Amino acid sequence: MRSKISGKPTRIPDAFDSTVYKTERTCCAKIAEWINRIIEDNHLDFGSAEVETRSSDDKYPDIIICATSRSADVK
């Protein structure tokens, strides 16, 4: 397979490569998924959990949980 960028090889990851490993983002995404499921299943009054969202102070917390479902829409 040829890359759209000339001179750059295309890398296709091998699903059976034993050197492939999970990263911190993978873990955070999985935890956010669990949090969202718990919120939904228990009808809790929280908004969704999100991963790698930039905050107003230019920090990138791993996971944020919105106070309400409407607060996720506020920018």
Contact map, one row per residue, 1 for C-alpha under 8 A:
111000000100000000000000000000000000000000000000000000000000000000000000000
111100001100000000000000000000000000000000000000000000000000000000000000000
111111111100000000000000000000000000000000000000000000000000000000000000000
011111000000000000000000000000000000000000000000000000000000000000000000000
001111110000000000000000000000000000000000000000000000000000000000000000000
001111110000000000000000000000000000000000000000000000000000000000000000000
001011111000000000000000000000000000000000000000000000000000000000000000000
001011111100000000000000000000000000000000000000000000000000000000000000000
011000111110000000000000000000000000000000000000000000000000000000000000000
111000011111000000000000000000000000000000000000000000000000000000000000000
000000001111100000000000000000000000000000000000000000000000000000000000000
000000000111110000000000000000000000000000000000000000000000000000000000000
000000000011111010000000000000000000000000000000000000000000000000000000000
000000000001111110000000000000000000000000000000000000000000000000000000000
000000000000111110000000000000000000000000000000000000000000000000000000000
000000000000011111000000000000000000000000000000000000000000000000000000000
000000000000111111110000000000000000000000000000000000000000000000000000000
000000000000000111111000000000000000000000000000000000000000000000000000000
000000000000000011111000000000000000000000000000000000000000000000000000000
000000000000000011111100000000000000000000000000000000000000000000000000000
000000000000000001111110000000000000000000000000000000000000000000000000000
000000000000000000011111011000000000000000000000000000000000000000000000000
000000000000000000001111111000000000000000000000000000000000000000000000000
000000000000000000000111111100000000000000000000000000000000000000000000000
000000000000000000000011111110000000000000000000001000000000010000000000000
000000000000000000000111111111000000000000000000000000000000000000000000000
000000000000000000000111111111100000000000000000000000000000000000000000000
000000000000000000000001111111110000000000000000001000000000011000000000000
000000000000000000000000111111111000000000000000011000000000000000000000000
000000000000000000000000011111111100000000000000000000000000000000000000000
000000000000000000000000001111111110000000000000000000000000000000000000000
000000000000000000000000000111111111000000000000111000000000001000000000000
000000000000000000000000000011111111100000000000100000000000000000000000000
000000000000000000000000000001111111110000000000000000000000000000000000000
000000000000000000000000000000111111111000000001100000000000000000000000000
000000000000000000000000000000011111111100000001100000000000000000000000000
000000000000000000000000000000001111111110000000000000000000000000000000000
000000000000000000000000000000000111111111010000000000000000000000000000000
000000000000000000000000000000000011111111111101000000000000000000000000000
000000000000000000000000000000000001111111110000000000000000000000000000000
000000000000000000000000000000000000111111110000000000000000000000000000000
000000000000000000000000000000000000011111110000000000000000000000000000000
000000000000000000000000000000000000001111111000000000000000000000000000000
000000000000000000000000000000000000011111111100000000000000000000000000000
000000000000000000000000000000000000001000111110000000000000000000111000000
000000000000000000000000000000000000001000011111000000000000000011111000000
000000000000000000000000000000000000000000001111100000000000000011111111000
000000000000000000000000000000000011001000000111110000000000000011011001000
000000000000000000000000000000011011000000000011111000000000001111000000000
000000000000000000000000000010010000000000000001111110000000001110000000000
000000000000000000000000100110010000000000000000111110000000111100000000000
000000000000000000000000000000000000000000000000011111000001111000000000000
000000000000000000000000000000000000000000000000011111100001111100000000000
000000000000000000000000000000000000000000000000000111110111100000000000000
000000000000000000000000000000000000000000000000000011111111100000000000000
000000000000000000000000000000000000000000000000000001111110000000000000000
000000000000000000000000000000000000000000000000000000111110000000000000000
000000000000000000000000000000000000000000000000000001111111000000000000000
000000000000000000000000000000000000000000000000000001111111100000000000000
000000000000000000000000000000000000000000000000000111100111110000000000000
000000000000000000000000000000000000000000000000001111100011111100000000000
000000000000000000000000100100000000000000000000001110000001111100000000000
000000000000000000000000000100010000000000000000111110000000111110000000000
000000000000000000000000000000000000000000000000111010000000111111000000000
000000000000000000000000000000000000000000000111110000000000001111100000000
000000000000000000000000000000000000000000000111100000000000000111111011000
000000000000000000000000000000000000000000001110000000000000000011111010000
000000000000000000000000000000000000000000001111000000000000000001111111000
000000000000000000000000000000000000000000001111000000000000000001111111100
000000000000000000000000000000000000000000000010000000000000000000011111110
000000000000000000000000000000000000000000000010000000000000000001111111110
000000000000000000000000000000000000000000000011000000000000000001011111111
000000000000000000000000000000000000000000000000000000000000000000001111111
000000000000000000000000000000000000000000000000000000000000000000000111111
000000000000000000000000000000000000000000000000000000000000000000000001111
